[in-house]
């Protein structure tokens, strides 16, 4: 039985890249181990469990915060593009800038 995050990534690879199930499962496992979301035995890490339980909106906002900095409440989710965009306002700085 695959973890939620592993099953989701496997299905994305099958749908998007037209991979066979076996190839998609092996590639998704390798990627998730490299990211620290799965252990080498295929069980999810704490981070993998947290990420696997996130909604698409939460994952998009999390990606935007990691990339651009700021706080999650500074971002608005667009379901059509599955991206989070910065809301206008002050008080946030781009990651790495002073």
Secondary structure, DSSP 4 states (H G I P E B T S, - for coil): ---HHHHHHHHHHHHHH---HHHHHHHHHHHHHHHTSB-TTS-B-HHHHHHHTS-HHHHHHHHHHHHH-S-GGGEEEETTTTEEEEPS-SS---TT--
